[in-house]
Amino acid sequence: MTEEKDAAHVAAQASSKLQVLLVEDEPADAELTLRALRQAGFEANADLAQTEEEFTELVRKHCYDVILADYKLPNWNGMESVELLRREGQDVPVILVSGALGELTAVECIKQGAADYVLKDHLARLPESVRRAVRERALRQENRQAQEELARSNRDLEQFAYVASHDLQEPLRMVATYTELLAERYQGKLDANADKYIHYAEDGARRMQKLVQDLLAFSRVGRQGMAIESTDCNVVLHASLLNLEAAVQESGAAIESAQLPVVMADSSQLIQVLQNLIANAIKFRGSVPPLIRVSAETKSKEFVISVADNGIGIAAEQMENVFVIFRRLHARAEYPGNGIGLSICKKIIEQHGGRIWVESGAGQGSTFRFTLPAQATTKGGYGQNNEKS
Amino acid sequence: MKNPEILMVDDNPADIDLTSEVLAQSEGHFRVNSVNDGVEAISYLRREGKYVRAPVPDLVVLDLNLPLKDGCEVLSNIKADPCLAKIPVVIFTSSEANSDVTRSYKMGANCYLRKPGNLAEFVAAVQSMAQFWLGFASLPKRERR
């Protein structure tokens, strides 16, 4: 355990009230334990549980800061309280306060979830142990809250993106069709400025339609569950290339692929990832025809799949930015697009429990790599995961 | 079919205008009438109130998202009414949701057509709908009511 440096925090804890549940059959020992805490400045209030039934009833009724449990009790042992709390879904630190406890047993107890163990003839150690356990629980709770908050705000954002893009489509369709109608009927009949304005309006409407559709696709990645199944990446690559046939032919791109692994993934989402990466490799090509290599590496716990190109590359300071939604590195006239493609890739890969990054430099081509865990894990989706946790 | 009658149910005047224009310019001599919400649609079809002299449509073009009574309810009213059930209903909507498509067909819609997002496709969709339903397809004979 690391040394605590936050002295102010410690002081605040020391003077604080402490709700203690003692699991103890010896009243004299219980008294000694409490005295050790009070001497160290705790205002300790304690309940006593001697049996499993009493313990269960008390933890259901009260909120304890810490549980101090004897390892050996006549009818059960203190470690069972750890398991019981877990079943009750309660995060209360359990410190074993016990007579001689072999080194092996002690280590085993910590492994199983006890916060610490203190020997009854070293009760002077107890206050510091309690302080640390309480502090660690507070941190865990803060962490959990932050994570829940983040998950909630992500869900809200997705919901917002979905509703907004869905409801935007209808009025947008009106703008698009009627500016087109305007162009069809009145192009060349007004003056040059009018033609230009109509063109701008048409172009804007069309771009916004694409944007709304892409945003909808982005929000769908999180909304729809994943169908995780055994997926042959060679087949996935083939499918994504079929979708890109026109772009491949038009650019004269050469695609080389090595033997790719079979992974646990949602195949249609994986097709989208490879398709977006290859489409980018074609779009951001240099003066020579694109050469794109798709390869894979097997590491101990994951597969690393790479898509390497000979295109214009990405300046070092921009490499973090490419995965951010709506972030574009080029003028629209140079390279069209709305900056959603790579953020969709990132979302899909992270949802599969993997990572995605890029290695590149200006004028050096880019290599996008992503990992997929060798065994399926899912975040947020409802994929199958038969592993025992 | 001679002078086919179409009832368009849509709360968006822009879509009614565009559809009417496309149909006016095609060869079928279509007559397009329109109402803007679901309650009006049912009154029209049942010839109630001001619609007592309304012609019986040969085709209903129905949006899903309607005020007062939504398209699905209108559809189920039509299909549950022995006098109206034989009139083909084309759902014409901007909804892409698969659930809307499935539900519409399950409720007896004769066709589900999504309103395309650009002019050329919109024109093509309306033209082919009219051509198919009021040209190639055999429809029940009109009865005097």
Contacts between the chains, C-beta under 8 A, distances in Angstrom:
chain1	res1	chain2	res2	distance
A	169	B	94	6.2
A	169	B	117	7.5
A	170	B	12	7.8
A	170	B	94	5.0
A	172	B	117	7.6
A	173	B	94	6.0
A	173	B	115	6.5
A	173	B	117	5.0
A	174	B	12	7.2
A	174	B	14	4.8
A	174	B	15	7.7
A	176	B	117	5.9
A	176	B	118	5.9
A	176	B	119	7.6
A	177	B	14	7.8
A	177	B	18	6.4
A	177	B	117	7.5
A	177	B	118	6.5
A	177	B	119	4.8
A	177	B	122	5.5
A	178	B	14	6.6
A	178	B	18	7.8
A	180	B	118	6.3
A	180	B	119	3.6
A	180	B	120	7.6
A	181	B	18	7.3
A	181	B	119	5.6
A	184	B	119	6.8
A	206	B	118	7.6
A	209	B	117	5.5
